[in-house]
Amino acid sequence: MATRNIISVDLEDNYCDMPFSTWNRFDSRILITTKVILDLFDKYDVKATFFTVGYIAQKYPGLIEKIKSKGHEIASHGYSHRRVSEMDEHSFELELIKSRDILERLAGEKVLGFRSPYFITGEQTWIFKILKKYLRYDSSVFPVKPHYNSPNAPGYIYRVSDENPMEEDPQSSFIEIPMATLRLPMFGRLPIAGGFHLRFLPYSFLKLGINQLNKSGKPAMLYIHPEDLHPKRSHLPGYAWHYYWGLKGARKKFETLLRNFNFSSVREVLNL
């Protein structure tokens, strides 16, 4: 039987990488762009985990209810899409609780997981002692270097050590679901999980990375943003070239993944 992989959506609007105080200046595209993803999931009978920005859920409760009605999982992506590096422990915990409460009210069930906006670096593992108080799993580790600076973290789903969250402890109850990578001789791990990497890399690299994990009996975690599948993303001030690279062919590549691999949500794959 084919390994069930995990597909996830970072549910955020076109403007969510802008400062939070400016969000009300921009037109929303979330209803249009999310419909594309939901229609593809319907077409291929896929259930996904939607890591949802709390502000977006608050503003568009009907969207969250629609996602949940289709059998997808709702998890947290923070409230205001702030980088962990911009917060201390107290402000991070407040954001987490605020987003969790909004999402649980709209989804009608307990939120189990979290993904940090922009992921985390190896220096930001202090978030785990907070996450463990409220949730069952995290999906914020990208086990590559440079940029994320977490090359020694396991490249597969693991139970998080209290001593070092980048290490495995089989006795732990808290789970980390790292982003999928492709291990190449002499190069180490190459990020393939989604977003820019999905748009930038040839499909053959994505396929090779997923198969590499699956051959060892491990699921791959992939992700997508609603804007990744829209060929005409709005140009916003400060958004660099990588926001727009590969948009034209992204939908076809993403649909090929859905057609050729078995995907489901975190909740279903891990039986949580």
Buried (B, 14 or more C-beta within 10 A) or exposed (E): EEBBBBBBBBBBBBBBBBEEEEBEEBEBBBEEBBEBBBEBBEEBEBBBBBBBBBBBBBBBEEBBBBBBEEBBBBBBBBBBBBBBEEBEEEEBBEBBBBBBBBBBEBBEEEBBBBBBBBBBBBEBBEBBEBBBEBBBBBBBBBBBBEEBBBBEBBBBBBBBBEEBBBBBBEEBEBBBBBBBBBBEEEEEBBBBBBBBBBBBBEBEBBBBBBBBBBEEEBBBBBBBBBBBBBEEBBEBEEBEEEBBEBBEEBBEBBBEBBEEBBBBBBBBBBEB
